[in-house]
Amino acid sequence: MKVAAAVYVALMACGWAPLPWHMQIGDLVLPVLLVLALPAVRWQWRRLDLFLLLFIAGSVLSIPGSIAARQSGLDVLKEAYLFAAYLTLAHLMARTGALPVVRWLPVSVAVTSVLSLAAALVFALTGSVWTPFGQPMPLPYIGTVFRLTGTLEAPEFFGNLLTVAVPLAIVCRAQATDRRPWTVALAVMAAAEALTFSKSLAGCVVAVTVLLWPDWRGRRGALGFKAASVAVATLLVLAFNVAAAVTVRKVDVTFGKDSTIPPPPYVYARQDATGADTIQVRLAYNPMSYYLVKKAGWVAWRRQPILGIGLGTFYLEAERAYQEGRLPQSYRRIAAHSTVFGRLAETGIVGLATLAIALFGAWRCTLAAMRASGSDRQIAWACLGGFVGLFINGINVDIMHFRFLWLGLAAIRAIDQRAGEGKTA
């Protein structure tokens, strides 16, 4: 069972999806894991289970009014699959501890990062492209660059995977007898995150800041480190989200005179017969896809505000927006690319409310798990950092269907269960 769990967790870093319905190779391992886990399960509800089931219930409620009920039903099944994986992994981690299971995620991500960096080096030296690990893309302000994808669908997804994996790698390094391999892994993963050139970098910085926050307590210069880290994280979040909304193409600054402005009534200013001096700034910009897609989500929600257009159907709304001239052709089949706006469009205000309650419940359960001791406490802090980082990245990506998010939730459930059993023992 431990081997099957290690394989399943490690394959979360593999984005190849040769199977129907966007199934990944790792999904074939879950049935084996379930068969091995079920005989030993002693079922007991935890608070986090109820919060996550409420989230799924909000998705189910969108099916009756869905513009594509079959697709919505299929996406609900995917969420049920994630919940089953969450329960199975949590059961195993409650028996063995969280660290022996979750460490396989940063291990596999480090390997993928090495291969992706090698792909970037090959491209720089020869111009050849290893498509599974990255590809050249034009970006605003910096031109065409080679962006790492780590076998995932897009650089943004790889960056979000790193947002969760980096804090876990820091904990693995702290727990290791020989820290050198983990130090190298962290350096490789940090380089890979930077070379995704994605907005997820902001979330990753926030995740690491949250994880290291208690370690700075009582150290010399801790206040300065905390202030600097918060300032950097805030600037990155603001900068990336502004850049995701609009791209400034040209700025013209002209100086002149305005003869229509009368002389000032005070004696301290000088104005000649030609009028007042002027500075005119002319800004040319283009709205970015993330902004346009959010607008499309808002329009969809206003059309069906209570229960939404149906889980998993935003691609149909994108086609509609394209036909109406609100999206360019390249985005006519795009996903929502936003946890909040996508949830609002597909499941309405009811689905958004269940999401908010689930996130609040996950937050409370994580805070409770952070009172554990030893490696469990450190893993809980790493999960908190990953959750906060993903939540920030969730402005521009749907985080709720990431398998590695549910791995973190499973770790929190297991730590909470182990703490509860320790109290009653």
N, C-alpha and C positions, 0 to 999 in steps of 0.2 A: 504493500500500500504506500509506503514511503517513497519507493522508486517511482510509482505511477504519479504520485503527487509532485515529485521533483520534475518529472518530465512535463507534466501539465503546466506547472508554473513557468518552467524554462521556456516552453513553446509560446508563452504569451508575448515574447519578444519577436516571434516569427509572424510576419504579416502576410505570408503567402496564403492565398485563399483559392485553391483549385477546386473546391467542392461547391455544390449548389448552395444557394441562399447566403453567399458570402461566408460560409463556414471555413474556419481555419484548420490547419492540420492538428493543432492541439485539441480541438473539439472532439476528435476521435478518441482521445484518452479519457475524457470525462465518464463515459459509460463504464469503462473498466474501473475507474476510481469509485464510482457509485456502487458497483457490485461488491467491491472489496470492503467498502465502508459500511454498507447497510446492516450486515449481520451484527456489528459491534455497536450500533448506535443506541444510545439511551436518550430518547427524545425528551427535551425540555425547552420550552419556549423562553427566549430571551427578549428583552425590550427592543433590541435592534431589529429582530425579525419582524416585529409588528410594524415598525416604522417603514421598513422596506416593502412589506406586503401592502401597506397603504399606498406607497408610490406606484406599485404595479396595479393596484385597484384603480387609481386615477387613469392609468393607460387603458384598462379594460373598459371603462366608462365611455371612452371615445369611439368604441367600435360601432355602436348602433347608428350614429350619425356620420360615420366615416365616408369620405368620397371614394374610398377603395377598401371595403370592409375586409376582404381577403388579405390584403397587405397589412392592415392593422392587426388582424388576428395573428399573422405570422410574426409581426414585431412583438406582440405580447408574449408569444411563445419564446422568443429570444430573451425577453426579460425574465421569464420563468426559468429558462436555462441558466441565466446568470445567478438567479436566486438559489438554484439547486447546486451550482458550483460553489457558491458562497457557503451554504450549509455543510457541504462535504468537506471543504478545506478547513472550515472552522472546527468541525468535529475532530479532524486529524490534529490540528494545532492545539486543541484543548488537551490532547493526550501527550503530545511530544514537545509542546512549546512552539511559539510562533517562529522563532529564528531559524530552526532547521528547515522550515518550509519556505518562508519568504526570501531567504538568502539566494535561492535559485533564480529569482528574477534579476537582481543586479549582476549575478554571474553571467546569465545569458545576454543581458543588455550590454555588458562590457565586451563580450565576444562580438556581438553585432556592431558595437561602436568601432572596434578595431577593424573589422571588415569594411565598414563605411568610410573610415579614415583612409584605409588603403585605396578604396575606390576614388576618393578625392585626390590622393597623391597620383594615382595612375592617370586620372584626367588631366591634372596639372602638367605631368611630364609628357604624355603621349596624345592627349585629346580623346582617348577611348573612354566610353561610358559603361560602367557596370550598373545597368539599369536597376537591379533590385536594391542597390545600396545608395543610390543618389542619382541626380541628374542636374544639368545646367539649367538655370531658370533666370529670366530677367526680373530684377526687383527695382522698385523706385529708389532713387537717390544713389544707389551703389552699382547699378548695372547688372550684367549677367554674372552669376556666381554658381558654383557647384554646391547644391544643397543636399545634405545627407537625409536619406529616408529610412535607412535601417530595415529594409524589406517591407516597411509599412506603406500604406497608400499615399501618404503625403508627409513632408517634413514636419508639419505641425503635429501629426500623430506621434511621430518618433520623439519629438520634443516633449510631448506630454508623458510618454512612457519614461523618458529620462527624468522628468519632474518627480515621479514616484520612486524611480530606481536609485537616484543619487542619494536621497536621505537614508534609504535602506542600506546602501553601500557604506555610508559613513558609520552606521551602527555596526555593520559587519566588521569594519576595520577596527572599531573600538573593542569588539569582542574577540578579535583574532589574536592568536599567540604570535604569529608572524604577520606584521602589518604591511610589509612591503608589497605583496601582490595586490592588496586592496588599495594601497596608495597609488599604484600604477593604474589600477582599474578606475579609480576616481578621476585621475588626470585624463585618461582616455575618454571617459564619459563627459567630463566637463568640456573637452575640446569638441566632442560630437554635438553636444547641446549648442555650443556657439556656432558650429558650422551647419546647423539646420537653418540658420538665419530666420528663425520663426519667432512668433510672439510668445511662445512657451518659455523663452528664456526668462521673462519677467516672473512667471509662476515658479520656475525652478529656483531663482534667487530667493523668492519669498519662502519657498519650502525649506531651503537650507537655513535661512534666517530663523524660522520658527524652531527648527530642530536644535540649532546651536544656542538659542536664547537662554535656556537654563544653565548651560555650561559657562556662559560669560559672567554669571552672578558671582560677585565677590572678587573678581579678577581686576588687576590693575588696568585702568583704561577701558573697563567694560562699558561705561556709559558712552564713551566716544564711539566704540565699536557698534553699539546698539543704534546710536543716532545715525551713524554713517550707513549702516546696513538698511535701516528703515528709509533713509533718504534715497539711497540707490534703488531700492526695490520700488518705491513710490514713483520715482522718475521713469524707471523702465516701464512700469504699468501704464502710466499716462502717455509716454512717448509711443509705445507700441499700439495703444488703442487709438490715439489720434491718427497715426500712420495707417491704421486699418480702416479708418473712416474716409480720409481724403488724402490725395497726393498733390502736393504743391508742384506745379510744373514750371512756373515762371513768376518772378517777382520784379516788377519795374518800379523804380523810385525816380521821380522827376521833381525838379526844383523850379519855381517860377514866382509870378506875382499875381495878385488878385486885386484889380483896381476897384472892384465894387465894394470892398470893405472900407468903411469910413475910418478916419483917424481915431485913435483911442482917446477916451476922456481924461486919462491920467498923463502926467508930464514925464513919466519914467520911460515910456516907450517911444521909439523913433519910427516914423512912417513917412516915406517920401511921396511924391506926387503920383508915382506909379502904383501905389497901393501896398498891401501887406504881403510879406513873403509867404510862400506856400511850399509844403512838401506833400506830394501825392504818391501814395503807394497803390500799385495795381497788382492784384494777385490772380494768377491763373491756376486752376486746380481741377482735378477729376475726382468724383466720388469713387470709392473703392468697393469691391465686390462685397466685403463683409457688411458695409453700411447698406448697400442696396438689398442684400439678402435679408437683413434685419427689417428693412422697410416692407419687403414682401411678406415676411412673417407677421408684421403688425397688421397689414391689410387682410391677411387670411384670418387672423384672430377677430378682427372687427366684423367679419362676415359670419363667423360661428363662434361667438365669444364664450359660451358656457362650457361646451364639451369639445370644441375644436373640430378641425377637419379630419381628424383620425390619425392615430399613431402611425408613423412611418410613411406618411403620404405627402410630405413637404415637396418631394421632387415633382409631384403633379402641380402643386402650387407654383413652383419655379417655372414650369412650362407655361402655365397660365400667365405669369408675370412677363415672361419673354414674349408671348403672343400679344400682350398689351403694351409692349415697349418699355416695361419697367426693369427688365434684366437683359444684358447682352446675350448673344447666342452661346457663348462659352459657359454660361451658368444656367442654361435652360433645364438641366436635370440635376441641379445641385442640391445637397442636403442643407439643413437649416444653418449649420455652423454656429450655433449658439445654444447653450443649455436653456437659458431663460426664454428667448424668443422662439426657439424651436418647440419647446414644451408648450408655450402659450398658444402657438399656432395649431399644433397637432392635437392637444388635449384640453385647450381652453383654460379658463380661470380655475376650474375644478382640478385639472391636472397640475397646474402650476402650484395650487395650494397644497396638494399632496406631495409635490416635490419639495416645497419649502418645509413642510412638516418633517419629511424624511431626512432632509439635510440638518434640520435642527436636532432631530433625534440622534443622528449619527454624531453630531457635535457633542451632545451631552454624553453619549456612551463612550466617546473617545476620551473626554475629560475624566470620566470615571475610570477608564482603563489606565490612564496615566498615573493613577495612584498605586499601581502594581510595583513590584520590586524587580531588580535585576534586569536581565535582557528584555523581559516583557515590557517593562517601563520604557526602555529605550525604543523598542519597536513601536509602542503606542505614540511616543513623541514623533518618530519618523512618519508614522501614518498621519498624524495631525498635520505635519508639515506638507506631506504629499496631498492631503485633502484640501488644505488652504491654497496650495499652489494650483491644483486642478480647478478649484472654484474660481480663481482669478482667470485662469486660461479659459474657463467655461464661458466667458464673455464671447469668445470667438470659436468655440468648438463644443460639441455635445459630449460631455464627460460621462454621462450616466450609463453608457453602453460600453465603456472601457473595461475589459476583463480585469486589468490590474487595479482598477478602483475597487472592484468587488473583492479582490484578493486582500486589499487593505481592510475592507469592512469585515472580512472573515477573520483577519488577525485580531481586530478589536473585539469581535464576539468571543473568540477563543480566550483572549486575555481576561475578559470580563467573567467568563465561565470559570476559568482557573482560579481567579481571585475569589469568586463565590464559593467554590468547592473548598478552597483553603480555609475560609472562615468557618465552614460547617464541619470541617474535619476534626 
